[in-house]
Amino acid sequence: MRSVRAIPAIVAASLLSAPDIAQAGEGAFGWLSGDWYLTVGATGLVAPDFEGAKSYMLGAQPIISLGKAGPQARFTSRNDNISLALIDEGGVRAGLTGKILFSRDGGDADELKGLDPVRWGGEAGGFFEFYPLDWLRARAELRRGIRAHNGFVADIAADAFYDVTPEVRLSGGPRVSFASSDYFDAYYGVNAEEAVASGLSEYHPGGGVKSAGLGGAVTWKVTEPMTASLFGEYSRLMGPAADSSLVKERGDRNQFTVGVSTTYRFDFSM
């Protein structure tokens, strides 16, 4: 059993231009004082062996979110990467987000043999979310690769949610991802040397839509700070990802994920 190849990571930094920081006499360290929350948890899931694979594995990944306490968040999703909220007004939330990307090579799956390894690294960027309706949240993330790839990745999702009871919530909605050519070249490209070594057709991707799909979850509030969730996701690779010889000749455009997760929220002051 191997762990999922990509898990989120905390990206912490100061935003000196944030309104809360700019208050006279406070300075950057003044913004740090006040009430904060830290949400931690874990997810167990069945997911593709690698992005674009047709085989599946059992894995796990952490859930972490950090921010200043404000109005209670109306909705959170397991798809949210680890975030540091710098603006949290209840209806609007924005800040920093990121991932750690683990290495990928021919030792991870037979389908990858002969391809150049992808180095471990990460993605760092920002997120923005808002509520166009009381029961609908939209969230966007834009991240730039660090070391693993030199491209950009953008994830956009919308989730409708409905409380069946005060403790049980149903949610779901569409997801779409975009990426630049540098990202696709790292994970889906096949140059001439790789084509000879792997037996795959040579492929040089551009940028564009990476995938589109749907996700849904049933979330149970076990206690005030603790939640548990059962979820399912489907995405269909598109554009440069779907056209890759790795996917066409050895993988699958259709990607499914199912699993369970639990989180716990800690409140503290600084």
Sequence and secondary structure as in RCSB ss.txt:
>XXXX:A:sequence
MRSVRAIPAIVAASLLSAPDIAQAGEGAFGWLSGDWYLTVGATGLVAPDFEGAKSYMLGAQPIISLGKAGPQARF
TSRNDNISLALIDEGGVRAGLTGKILFSRDGGDADELKGLDPVRWGGEAGGFFEFYPLDWLRARAELRRGIRAHN
GFVADIAADAFYDVTPEVRLSGGPRVSFASSDYFDAYYGVNAEEAVASGLSEYHPGGGVKSAGLGGAVTWKVTEP
MTASLFGEYSRLMGPAADSSLVKERGDRNQFTVGVSTTYRFDFSM
>XXXX:A:secstr
    SEEE       TTSTTTTSTTTHHHHHH SEEEEEEEEEEEEEESSTT SSEEEEEEEEEEEEE  S  S 
  TTS EEEEEEE SSEEEEEEEEEE  B TTT GGGTTS  B  EEEEEEEEEEEEETTEEEEEEEEEEESS S
 EEEEEEEEEEEESSSSEEEEEEEEEEEE HHHHHHHH B HHHHHHH    B    EEEEEEEEEEEEEE SSS
EEEEEEEEEEEE HHHHH HHHHHHS SEEEEEEEEEEEEEEEE 
